[in-house]
Amino acid sequence: MLHWGYDEHNGPAHWKEVFPVANGDRQSPIDIKTEETKYDPSLRPLNPNYDPASAKIILNNGHSTSVEFDDTVNKSVLTGGPLSGTYRLRQIHFHWGSNDEAGSEHAVDGMKYAAEIGECNPQLKKITDRLDTIRIKGKKALFTNFDPSCLLPKSLDYWTYFGSLTVPPLLESVIWIVLREPISVCSEQLAKFRSLLSTAEDEVACCLLRNYRPPQPLKGREVRRN
């Protein structure tokens, strides 16, 4: 059984060997070609309504770092946009690259972001300051009273399309909402993510330098914008 990851021997090019859906018709991420997106007047504004008390833990699973939220009730939810129902926030996780020129999974007109390198992001600092405590794969720490909306840009204009998870099992059940305005992050903050280990305590230490899947073919799908 392939233990999937982002190295030469188990990276995205190999995922199809265990997860054939990797070659499916609605895989993510994609390169969003802005001129080819379609304005859809029926798309509503996004309405995020997050409760800081629903944040529970921060963890390192060896593939990424994530903040996990209590989704047993409608505490932190997203409605509006292309969504017909109420979606509970379960998790925020991060993707990054081995240098500051890449790291995002979606590209826009061929450009990959590492978020937008610039000023250090004071909101993201709440997360990067905690990464030392979960450096090793399998580590987790309490992470409470965090409002995820602090990470959103000023504008919530978006593109949307039907896609998939970008990590195995790559299920094609995702309504992607990609915000059009980037947020900023500084080099030092990105370096903190790269210092996380993809290895457990009893293994030879190996830094998680990159964890993004390259863009996948659009295969006739339409990308709409509000």
CORZITA-V539593 format. One record per pair of residues at least 12 apart in sequence whose ideal C-beta (glycine too) atoms are under 8 Angstrom apart, sorted by the first residue. I is the first residue (numbers start at 0). J is the second residue. D is the distance in Angstrom with one decimal. If there is no record, write none. Layout:
I/J/D, I/J/D
This chain:
0/17/6.8, 1/13/6.2, 1/14/7.6, 1/16/6.0, 1/17/4.6, 3/17/7.1, 3/18/8.0, 3/166/7.7, 3/167/5.0, 4/61/7.8, 4/62/6.9, 4/197/6.6, 5/62/7.7, 5/197/7.9, 5/207/7.7, 5/209/5.6, 5/210/5.2, 5/211/7.6, 11/212/4.8, 11/213/6.2, 14/167/5.8, 14/169/6.8, 17/167/7.2, 18/167/5.0, 18/168/5.6, 18/169/5.2, 20/163/7.4, 20/168/7.3, 20/169/5.1, 20/170/7.2, 20/171/6.4, 21/169/5.4, 23/163/6.9, 23/169/7.4, 23/171/5.4, 24/171/7.5, 24/218/4.9, 24/219/7.8, 24/220/7.9, 25/161/5.3, 25/162/5.5, 25/163/5.8, 25/171/4.5, 25/218/7.2, 25/220/6.4, 26/162/6.8, 26/163/4.9, 26/169/6.6, 26/171/7.1, 26/215/3.9, 26/216/7.4, 27/104/7.3, 27/105/7.7, 27/162/3.4, 27/163/4.7, 27/164/7.3, 27/165/5.2, 27/173/6.4, 27/175/6.1, 27/212/7.9, 27/215/6.3, 28/104/3.8, 28/105/4.3, 28/106/7.4, 28/162/7.4, 28/165/5.5, 28/211/8.0, 28/212/6.3, 28/213/7.9, 28/214/5.4, 28/215/6.7, 29/105/6.5, 29/106/7.8, 29/160/7.1, 29/162/6.9, 29/214/5.3, 29/215/6.0, 29/216/8.0, 29/217/5.6, 29/220/7.7, 29/222/7.5, 30/105/7.5, 30/106/4.2, 30/107/7.6, 30/108/7.5, 30/109/6.0, 30/214/4.3, 30/217/8.0, 31/105/6.1, 31/106/7.0, 31/107/5.1, 31/108/7.3, 31/158/5.5, 31/177/6.6, 31/222/5.8, 32/108/6.1, 32/222/7.8, 33/107/6.6, 33/108/5.6, 35/222/7.0, 36/158/5.7, 36/222/4.6, 36/223/6.6, 36/224/4.7, 37/221/5.8, 37/222/7.1, 37/223/5.2, 37/224/7.0, 38/223/7.5, 38/224/5.6, 38/225/7.8, 39/223/4.2, 39/224/7.0, 39/225/6.9, 42/80/6.4, 42/81/5.9, 42/159/6.9, 42/223/6.3, 42/224/7.5, 42/225/4.0, 43/79/4.7, 43/80/6.0, 43/225/7.5, 44/79/5.5, 44/80/7.1, 44/155/6.6, 44/225/7.2, 45/77/6.8, 45/79/5.0, 45/80/4.4, 45/155/4.7, 45/157/6.5, 45/176/6.8, 46/77/7.0, 46/78/4.8, 46/79/3.9, 46/80/7.7, 47/76/7.8, 47/77/5.1, 47/147/7.9, 47/148/5.4, 47/151/6.9, 47/155/7.8, 48/75/7.2, 48/76/5.4, 48/77/7.5, 48/78/7.4, 49/75/4.2, 49/76/7.8, 49/88/6.4, 49/146/5.7, 49/147/5.2, 49/148/5.0, 50/74/4.4, 50/75/5.1, 51/143/8.0, 51/144/5.0, 51/145/5.7, 51/146/4.2, 52/74/7.0, 52/143/7.4, 52/144/6.7, 53/68/4.7, 53/69/4.7, 53/70/7.7, 53/74/4.1, 53/75/4.4, 53/88/7.0, 54/66/6.1, 54/67/7.9, 54/68/5.7, 54/142/5.7, 54/143/5.6, 54/144/6.6, 54/145/4.0, 54/147/7.5, 55/67/5.3, 55/68/6.2, 55/69/5.6, 55/141/7.5, 55/142/6.9, 55/143/6.9, 56/139/5.0, 56/140/6.6, 56/141/6.0, 56/142/5.4, 57/126/6.9, 57/129/5.4, 57/132/7.9, 57/133/6.0, 57/139/6.7, 57/140/5.5, 57/142/3.9, 58/133/6.0, 58/138/6.8, 58/139/3.7, 58/140/7.6, 59/133/4.3, 59/134/7.0, 59/135/6.7, 59/136/5.7, 59/137/7.0, 59/138/5.2, 59/139/7.4, 59/195/5.6, 59/196/7.4, 60/136/7.0, 60/137/7.6, 61/136/3.7, 61/137/7.2, 61/196/7.9, 61/197/4.9, 61/198/7.3, 61/199/7.4, 61/207/7.4, 62/166/6.4, 62/197/7.2, 62/207/7.6, 62/210/5.9, 63/92/4.5, 63/93/5.8, 63/94/6.8, 63/166/7.9, 63/207/7.7, 63/210/5.4, 64/92/6.8, 64/93/5.8, 64/126/7.7, 64/130/6.5, 64/133/6.6, 64/192/6.9, 64/195/6.0, 65/90/5.1, 65/91/6.4, 65/92/3.8, 65/93/7.5, 66/90/6.9, 66/91/4.7, 66/92/7.8, 66/126/6.8, 66/142/5.7, 66/145/6.6, 66/147/7.4, 67/89/7.3, 67/90/5.5, 68/87/7.9, 68/88/4.9, 68/89/6.0, 68/90/6.7, 68/91/7.8, 68/147/7.8, 70/87/4.1, 70/88/6.5, 70/89/4.6, 73/85/6.3, 73/87/6.3, 74/87/7.6, 75/87/6.7, 75/88/4.0, 75/147/7.2, 76/88/6.8, 80/157/6.5, 80/159/6.7, 80/176/5.6, 80/225/7.2, 81/159/4.5, 81/174/5.7, 81/176/6.8, 81/223/7.3, 82/174/6.5, 88/147/6.7, 91/147/5.7, 91/150/7.5, 93/126/8.0, 93/192/6.2, 94/165/7.8, 94/210/5.5, 94/211/4.4, 95/113/6.5, 95/189/5.9, 95/192/4.5, 95/193/6.5, 95/209/6.7, 95/210/6.5, 95/211/7.3, 96/111/7.6, 96/113/5.7, 96/208/7.8, 96/209/4.9, 96/211/6.3, 97/193/7.1, 97/208/4.2, 97/209/4.5, 98/113/7.8, 99/113/5.0, 99/116/5.3, 99/186/5.6, 99/189/5.9, 100/113/6.6, 101/113/6.1, 101/209/7.6, 101/211/7.2, 102/114/7.3, 102/189/7.2, 102/209/7.1, 102/211/5.9, 103/211/6.8, 104/165/5.2, 104/211/4.8, 104/212/5.7, 104/214/7.8, 105/175/7.9, 105/177/5.5, 105/214/7.2, 106/214/5.4, 112/181/5.8, 113/184/7.1, 113/189/5.9, 114/181/6.3, 114/182/5.8, 114/183/6.6, 114/184/4.1, 114/189/7.9, 115/181/4.0, 115/182/6.6, 115/183/4.7, 115/184/7.1, 116/183/7.2, 116/184/6.6, 116/185/6.8, 116/186/6.5, 116/189/7.7, 117/183/3.9, 117/184/7.5, 117/185/6.8, 118/183/5.1, 118/185/6.4, 119/184/7.3, 119/185/3.9, 119/187/6.6, 119/188/5.9, 120/150/7.9, 120/182/6.4, 120/183/5.7, 120/184/5.0, 120/185/7.2, 120/188/6.5, 122/149/4.0, 122/150/5.5, 123/150/6.6, 123/182/8.0, 123/184/6.0, 123/188/5.9, 124/188/7.2, 125/145/6.3, 125/149/7.9, 126/145/8.0, 127/188/4.8, 127/191/4.4, 127/192/7.3, 129/142/6.4, 130/191/5.0, 130/192/6.9, 130/194/7.0, 130/195/6.2, 131/194/7.9, 133/195/7.4, 134/194/6.6, 134/195/5.9, 134/196/5.7, 135/196/5.3, 135/198/7.3, 135/199/6.4, 135/200/5.5, 136/196/5.9, 136/197/6.0, 136/198/5.6, 136/199/4.7, 136/202/7.9, 137/199/5.3, 137/200/7.4, 150/182/6.7, 151/178/7.0, 151/182/7.6, 152/178/5.9, 152/180/3.9, 152/181/6.9, 152/182/5.1, 153/180/6.6, 154/178/7.5, 154/179/6.8, 154/180/4.4, 155/178/6.4, 156/178/7.2, 156/179/4.7, 156/180/6.9, 156/224/7.4, 156/225/6.0, 157/176/5.0, 157/177/6.1, 157/178/5.3, 157/179/6.1, 157/224/7.1, 157/225/5.9, 158/175/8.0, 158/176/7.8, 158/177/4.8, 158/179/6.4, 158/222/5.4, 158/223/7.0, 158/224/5.1, 159/174/6.6, 159/175/6.2, 159/176/5.2, 159/177/7.3, 159/222/7.3, 159/223/5.4, 159/224/7.6, 159/225/7.7, 160/175/5.4, 160/220/5.5, 160/221/6.8, 160/222/4.5, 160/223/6.9, 161/173/7.4, 161/174/6.4, 161/175/7.4, 161/220/6.3, 162/174/7.9, 162/175/4.6, 162/220/7.8, 165/211/7.8, 165/212/4.7, 166/212/7.2, 179/224/7.5, 192/207/7.8, 193/206/6.0, 193/207/7.0, 193/208/5.3, 194/206/6.4, 195/207/4.8
